[in-house]
Amino acid sequence: MIGFDIRRENKCPRCSGTIFKVYRGDLEEPIMTICRFCRLRHETFKDGKKATSL
């Protein structure tokens, strides 16, 4: 079974809230980055590009 790890990171560029990064146990890169307050969400893709949506 694969575990997940949630880590606090830097501040959100929109609201200066705390950003959390979600890591899957077997990967080095985060699978999702989300702001706790304004819900700005950044999805990380395998090619290294990021898409931002609300």
C-alpha positions, 0 to 999 in steps of 0.5 A: 500500500502506498502512503501519502505525506503532506508537508507545509511549504511557502506562502501562497502568491495570491493570499499569503496563506500556507501552501501544502504539498502532497507527496506520494510515498514512491515519488520524489516530486509532489503530486499536488500543491494547494493553498489552505485558505484561497484554495488556489490549486497547482497540479504538477504534471510529469513533464514538469509543467504546472496548471493553476485552477480555482 
